[in-house]
Amino acid sequence: MITATRQGEPYCVQLSNGRILVPSDTQKGGNGGTAGMRPHELLESALAACICMSIDMAAERAGATLPTVTVRVAIDRQDRETGFNVSLHFATEPSPAHEALAREAARTSPVAQTLGKPVVIHPAAIVNA
């Protein structure tokens, strides 16, 4: 579970998983700042990190040594659809087998699988301290 707690500055939030603190921030209408990543950047970060880890795990299972890979994710928000443009950048030219392994790992990463399903946001529960 992640908690977000509003900080003193407009739009500044501290995120926590109970062990690690991460700042998040945004700027709107001249308010806010740059204390941390914007919410959509955090969403892109979750997908990029998961894909990167999934590629490492797939290579390990296959007994393969892949060149260093950098995962880039850009969100494309449209009226009726949100897309995630994923690109894999290898430090050196991968073999066709390594490229296929990385593509499949990216496609089947847990966060990619989650984002590929319909998402339901349940109404917020109000809990008084």
C-alpha positions as CSV (number, residue, x, y, z in Angstrom):
1,M,0.0,0.0,0.0
2,I,1.2,3.5,-0.8
3,T,0.3,6.5,1.2
4,A,0.4,10.1,0.0
5,T,0.6,13.0,2.5
6,R,0.2,16.6,1.5
7,Q,3.2,18.7,2.5
8,G,3.3,22.5,3.2
9,E,3.9,23.7,-0.4
10,P,1.0,23.7,-2.9
11,Y,0.8,20.3,-4.7
12,C,3.8,18.9,-2.9
13,V,3.2,15.3,-1.6
14,Q,5.3,12.8,0.2
15,L,4.7,9.2,-0.8
16,S,5.6,6.3,1.4
17,N,5.4,2.5,1.2
18,G,6.1,2.3,4.9
19,R,9.8,2.1,4.4
20,I,10.8,4.6,1.7
21,L,9.8,8.2,1.3
22,V,9.5,9.7,-2.2
23,P,8.5,13.3,-3.0
24,S,6.0,14.1,-5.7
25,D,5.1,17.6,-7.0
26,T,3.6,19.3,-10.0
27,Q,3.1,22.9,-11.3
28,K,-0.3,24.3,-12.3
29,G,-1.2,27.9,-12.8
30,G,2.0,29.2,-11.2
31,N,1.6,27.1,-8.1
32,G,3.6,24.1,-7.0
33,G,7.2,23.3,-7.5
34,T,9.7,20.8,-8.6
35,A,10.4,18.8,-5.4
36,G,9.7,15.5,-7.0
37,M,8.3,13.7,-10.0
38,R,4.9,14.5,-11.3
39,P,2.2,11.8,-10.9
40,H,2.3,10.7,-14.5
41,E,6.1,10.5,-14.4
42,L,5.7,8.2,-11.4
43,L,3.3,6.0,-13.5
44,E,5.8,5.9,-16.4
45,S,8.6,5.1,-13.9
46,A,6.7,2.2,-12.5
47,L,6.3,0.7,-15.9
48,A,9.9,1.4,-17.0
49,A,11.3,-0.1,-13.8
50,C,9.2,-3.2,-14.0
51,I,10.1,-3.8,-17.7
52,C,13.8,-3.3,-16.9
53,M,13.6,-5.8,-14.0
54,S,11.5,-8.3,-16.1
55,I,14.2,-8.2,-18.8
56,D,16.9,-9.0,-16.2
57,M,14.8,-11.9,-14.8
58,A,14.0,-13.3,-18.2
59,A,17.7,-13.2,-19.2
60,E,18.7,-14.9,-15.9
61,R,16.1,-17.7,-16.5
62,A,17.4,-18.1,-20.1
63,G,21.0,-18.2,-18.9
64,A,21.7,-15.2,-21.2
65,T,23.9,-12.2,-20.8
66,L,22.2,-9.2,-22.5
67,P,23.9,-5.9,-23.2
68,T,22.9,-3.2,-20.8
69,V,19.4,-2.0,-21.7
70,T,17.7,1.3,-20.9
71,V,13.9,1.4,-21.0
72,R,12.2,4.6,-22.0
73,V,8.4,5.1,-21.4
74,A,6.3,8.0,-22.6
75,I,2.7,8.3,-21.8
76,D,0.3,9.3,-24.6
77,R,-3.0,10.5,-23.1
78,Q,-5.9,10.7,-25.5
79,D,-9.6,11.4,-24.8
80,R,-10.6,7.7,-25.1
81,E,-7.3,5.9,-24.6
82,T,-4.0,6.1,-22.8
83,G,-1.0,4.6,-24.5
84,F,2.4,3.9,-23.2
85,N,5.2,4.2,-25.8
86,V,8.0,1.9,-24.7
87,S,11.4,1.8,-26.3
88,L,14.4,-0.5,-25.4
89,H,17.8,1.0,-25.9
90,F,20.7,-1.5,-25.8
91,A,24.3,-0.4,-25.1
92,T,25.5,-2.7,-27.9
93,E,23.7,-4.5,-30.8
94,P,21.6,-7.4,-29.3
95,S,21.3,-10.7,-31.1
96,P,17.9,-11.4,-32.6
97,A,17.3,-14.0,-29.7
98,H,18.2,-11.4,-27.1
99,E,16.0,-8.8,-28.8
100,A,13.1,-11.3,-28.8
101,L,13.6,-12.2,-25.2
102,A,13.6,-8.5,-24.2
103,R,10.5,-7.7,-26.2
104,E,8.6,-10.6,-24.7
105,A,9.7,-9.7,-21.2
106,A,8.6,-6.1,-21.8
107,R,5.2,-7.2,-23.1
108,T,4.6,-9.6,-20.2
109,S,6.0,-7.6,-17.3
110,P,3.6,-7.4,-14.3
111,V,3.0,-3.7,-14.5
112,A,2.5,-3.9,-18.3
113,Q,0.0,-6.7,-17.6
114,T,-1.8,-4.6,-15.0
115,L,-2.0,-1.5,-17.2
116,G,-3.2,-3.6,-20.1
117,K,-6.4,-4.5,-18.2
118,P,-9.5,-2.3,-17.7
119,V,-8.8,-0.3,-14.5
120,V,-11.5,0.5,-12.0
121,I,-11.0,3.3,-9.4
122,H,-13.3,2.6,-6.5
123,P,-14.8,5.6,-4.7
124,A,-12.6,7.1,-2.0
125,A,-13.5,6.1,1.5
126,I,-13.5,8.9,4.0
127,V,-11.8,7.8,7.2
128,N,-11.7,10.2,10.2
129,A,-8.5,10.1,12.3
